[in-house]
Amino acid sequence: MRRLLANIYGISLALVASPLWAAAEGGHEGPSMALVYWSINFLILAGILLYFLRKPAKDFFASRATLIRTNINQARDLKANAEKKYAEYEARLKSIEQEMNELVASLQKDGELERRRIVETATQQVATLKTNSERMLQQELRKAKEELKREAVQLATELAGELIRKNMTPDDQRRLVEQYLQKMEKLA
């Protein structure tokens, strides 16, 4: 503050003295009295302002310096927090890559297990279908054999009946009736 006051006095003296030096060297007439009064008024005004504004200016600049220091400290803290968060996120990103790799490995393992289970289930179903198909085929074969036997018996009966009708005489019919009646009498 004292330095500022000294600088202002020095500048105002130079302003007051410069017309005097110029007049002495150049032969011009001396400075007008108005300039001298003006310079004196300026020095008095500057002195009064410095005297009365010294404390408020000092307080203002002190509070401003404190505010700037506080802002710098807050900015430093924010920067430290941001760097800390950045380090945390960086670590999380690295761990996320590892977690993703573990998840992919787990999904591949689960997929392989599921594929094996599906293959086993399909194999069991194929075996069951094969067994059922063989059983149904055996049943159909038995039915077909029985059907063929029935048709063969029916055809044989029809052929035998036809042959008997063609080859049987009335004497043969009487003899058969008598044999039948004798058998019935024995049973009764």
NORQUICOR-V415772 format. One record per helix or strand of 2 or more residues. SS is the DSSP state (helix for helix, strand for strand). FROM is the first residue (numbers start at 1). TO is the last residue. If there is no record, write none. Layout:
{{SS;FROM;TO} {SS;FROM;TO}}
This chain:
{{helix;2;26} {helix;33;167} {helix;170;187}}
